[in-house]
């Protein structure tokens, strides 16, 4: 079964000071070793590159590009998923899921994923534990 990963988890993995850094490292290693596949959407990858370049610096950016992302499967958001996510985002209440989060949920459904590695608990509320 595929697991998806969110940008919140990727940022925490790259920030050794984050309180969940070590737990997420172990969770990612377990998912890759035991389950065999962790997917990241191209939207999450792009969003994470932007956040890392603004906040964590060049060494974190290199770690993301050279070690973390190559270990993950890139799941490309399909045009129909983009369109539906946009509709969901526009219809959602302020402060709910982001456009990127909605695309992650739709891609997770397409992939048959039932787990999401994330710091944000909203994915668990959507059925991805």
C-alpha positions in Angstrom: 0.0 0.0 0.0 1.3 3.4 -0.9 1.9 6.1 1.7 1.9 9.8 0.7 4.1 12.4 2.4 3.2 16.1 3.0 5.4 19.1 2.9 5.0 19.6 6.6 6.7 16.3 7.2 9.4 17.1 4.6 10.2 20.4 6.3 10.4 18.7 9.8 12.7 16.1 8.3 15.0 18.8 7.1 14.9 20.8 10.3 16.8 19.0 13.0 15.4 21.3 15.6 11.8 20.4 14.9 10.2 18.4 17.8 9.0 15.6 15.4 12.3 15.4 13.4 13.5 12.1 14.8 10.1 10.4 14.9 9.5 11.4 11.2 12.9 10.1 10.2 12.0 6.7 11.7 8.5 6.7 10.2 9.9 7.5 6.7 12.6 4.8 7.0 9.9 2.3 8.2 7.6 3.2 5.3 10.3 2.9 2.7 11.8 -0.3 4.1 8.6 -2.2 5.1 5.9 -0.8 2.8 8.2 -0.1 -0.1 6.8 3.1 -1.5 6.2 6.7 -0.3 4.8 9.1 -2.9 5.1 12.8 -3.0 3.1 14.9 -5.3 4.9 17.3 -7.7 2.9 20.1 -6.0 4.2 19.2 -2.5 7.8 18.9 -3.9 7.6 22.3 -5.5 6.0 23.9 -2.4 8.7 22.3 -0.2 11.6 23.5 -2.4 10.2 27.1 -2.1 9.8 26.8 1.7 13.2 25.3 2.2 14.9 27.9 0.0 13.3 30.7 2.1 13.9 29.3 5.5 16.3 26.4 5.9 19.1 27.3 3.5 21.3 25.7 0.9 22.4 22.6 2.8 18.8 21.6 3.5 17.9 22.3 -0.1 20.7 20.0 -1.3 19.6 17.3 1.2 16.0 17.5 -0.2 17.1 17.4 -3.8 19.9 14.8 -3.6 18.7 12.4 -0.9 15.1 12.7 0.2 13.2 13.3 -3.0 15.1 10.6 -5.0 14.0 8.1 -2.4 10.3 8.9 -3.0 8.0 8.2 -5.9 6.8 11.4 -7.6 3.1 11.3 -8.2 2.2 13.9 -10.8 -1.1 15.7 -10.3 -3.4 15.0 -13.2 -5.3 17.9 -14.8 -8.6 16.5 -13.6 -7.3 16.4 -10.0 -6.0 19.9 -10.3 -9.4 21.1 -11.5 -11.3 19.3 -8.8 -8.8 20.5 -6.1 -9.3 24.0 -7.2 -13.1 23.7 -6.9 -12.7 22.1 -3.5 -10.3 24.9 -2.4 -12.6 27.7 -3.6 -15.6 26.1 -1.9 -13.8 25.4 1.4 -13.9 27.7 4.4 -11.0 30.0 5.1 -8.2 28.3 7.1 -9.1 24.8 5.9 -6.9 22.7 3.6 -4.7 24.4 1.0 -4.9 23.8 -2.7 -1.8 21.6 -2.4 -3.5 19.7 0.4 -6.6 19.0 -1.7 -4.4 17.8 -4.5 -2.5 15.5 -2.1 -5.8 14.0 -0.9 -7.0 13.4 -4.5 -3.7 11.8 -5.6 -3.7 9.6 -2.4 -7.2 8.3 -3.4 -6.0 7.6 -6.9 -3.0 5.7 -5.6 -5.0 3.8 -3.1 -3.0 5.3 -0.2 -4.4 5.0 3.3 -1.6 6.7 5.1 0.0 10.1 5.0 3.2 11.2 6.7 2.4 14.7 7.9 2.7 17.0 10.9 -0.7 18.5 10.1 -3.5 16.4 11.6 -6.0 17.4 9.0 -4.9 14.5 6.8 -5.9 12.1 9.6 -9.3 13.8 9.7 -9.6 13.0 6.0 -8.9 9.3 6.6 -5.2 9.2 5.9 -3.5 8.1 9.2 
